[in-house]
Amino acid sequence: MLGLIKDSLLLWGVWGRCASTEGDLVVSTAFGQRVLVRRGNESERPARWILQVLEAKDGRLGPDRPAGSIVGLLGALRKVLGVQARGQGLRIAASGGPASPARAAAAQTTSSRPRNADSSVSSSLASPLPTSVSVVTGFLGSGKTTFIQKVLRDLHFSRTAVIVNEFGEIGLDHDVLASSSDALIKLSTGCLCCAIRSDLVETLLDLHRRRADGEVDFDRIIIETSGLADPVPILQSLMMDKAVATLFVLDRVLTLVDAVHGLETLRKHVEAQRQIAVAGSILLTKTDLVTPSTALLDELSALNPNAPHVFGGHGALKFDELFERDVSRDARHAMEVLVARDSAPRHSGGIETISFTSAASIPALALTLFLQALVDQAGDRLLRVKGLVQVAEMPDQPALVHGVQHVFAVPEWLDAWPGEQHHTRLVFIGSSIPRCWPERLLKAIAEDVLDARRSGLVEAPRSAITASR
């Protein structure tokens, strides 16, 4: 608990210290605030933690502030210290949404059901299978337009619609690509990530309507982002908009990196770092001009250890491998994360990767509380979470967890563990997050839930599915 509170103070930007006194904790800040944190006794249950403000003048205790869990305690402490909440509240993408490979199979069984009369999507838009959407991102000059030109010349991708997001008033990328795709849609209202809550959603739904009316014909969609775009809002919109999630499925985020200038770009521009952080795959371009440096490859691995590197020189690319989602490979990458905490370079004030393993299984309730606490406490500092979790109620079926900032997909239950290691492995990508904080938070929450069950305050669910509802 001492380490968790210390890390939380760092996360909140509070100058202070935390000391243990006879099993209790005293939090002192640079502004003279002093707060006592202690465990609740039997007579104080269901309060599991008690927080009391120490009056500065005479050292008297203020009134009890009970908390029923670690999550509640952190919220109460943050409030007492005057720290505003950083998070936007946990949002879970609808079951069978775009983050889940089971989406297509589920659509086959649900597409015949009549839609609710007040649905935002007309029944005429119903589709038996969702349309795959791939996001191609990368900083200015990384070669996105040239790459997409090559993709559209491949017969396998001849039925592809492209949504081009451009920065500036003159659409040069649109003119270059127009000859390659009859179903091209251009956004003209500025940066895609800024207009994401209106234009992208409307464009996707309009594309679907036009296909239903026979105006255009396509099997998949590629979204090319501006080189200056932060892709996080784009992914959130694809995951959370109800109408879009019904008709489209996000199957890949591909980030292009210029092998010539990539290292300098990553060190200067936080947008480039965020583009790497959310990537499912990283394509290194211009490798026919220069061999990617070890420093560049190390930087990419530090920002996103899960994303495989693909080298794009000499015309040897296999586009279908870049755009087709392979669930088993995703799981393998989650299991192959390097867990040595200090092995990856740290980025002062920038984006870094934190990873850890846990041999102990985690109660389903603890996993839910953990995800909530992550977004509540870390807020926009947290960019991405991904990994496999051993849930106590279903230990033989790992839960594949994936989140982008405050938006999380419903955990996907795999049939079996990939490989021989059957334990939790999680990766966190974010900015200025204390390296031990996520692990300490999860451990404290899990212990809290188990203790509450032993005390009869929380009933153990019969399955993880029951607990997650």
Secondary structure, 3 states (H helix, E strand, C coil): CHHHHHHHHHHHCCCEEEEEECCEEEEEECCCCEEEEEECCHHHCCCCEEEEEECCCCCCECCCEEECCHHHHHHHHHHHCCCCCCCCCCEECCCCCCCCCCHHHHHHHHCCCCCCCCCCCCHHHCCCCCEEEEEEEECCCCCHHHHHHHHHHCHHHCCEEEEEECCCCCCHHHHHHHCCCCCCEEECCCCCCCCHHHHHHHHHHHHHHHHHCCCCCCCEEEEECCCCCCCHHHHHHHHHCHHHHHHEEEEEEEEEEECCCHHHHHHHCHHHHHHHHCCCEEEEECCCCCCCCHHHHHHHHHHCCCCCEEECHHHCCCHHHHHCCCHHHHHHHHHCCCCCCCCCCCCCCCEEEEEEEECCCECHHHHHHHHHHHHHHHHHHEEEEEEEECECCCCCCCEEEEEECCEECCCEECCCCCCCCCCEEEEEEEECCCCCHHHHHHHHHHHHHHHHHHCCCCCCCCCHHHHHC
